[in-house]
């Protein structure tokens, strides 16, 4: 297979993330590149989406004032965040903010607790890339075997 174009207009936003119904944590995500059945891939059935066993990539949109519901860790792969628009903070294991502007990158080595918070007045759009695939259910808190990924829920306000 050669180059494949994925159009965002063909992808449906996923609103079922962990604690998405808790005020201050409502965010959406698209995952146009993700794992096979049993692994994370919110857009597997959308036109153009790519299924692979080697990596995951997508877009997180955090409205103003929204943060992830705590920090989480991936023990089996590394992750990169790129702030495409807006302002955000990458959270570390101690809840410290590492402030990010547009086109700032964050490298998150495997085994490092991390999270995200929108620190601006507009939506923060953050691309993410993972050097592996994770078990389905991690993002929704439903997986029994999280495949090396774990949430540590808490107050990020």
Secondary structure, 3 states (H helix, E strand, C coil): CCCCCCCHHHCCCECCCCCCCCCCCCEEEEEEEECCCCECCCCCCCCCCEECCCCEEEEEEECCCCECCEEEEECCCCEEEEEEECCEEEECCCCCEEEECCCCEEEECCCCCEEEEECCCCCEEEEEEECCCCECCCCCCCCCCCCCEEEEECCCC
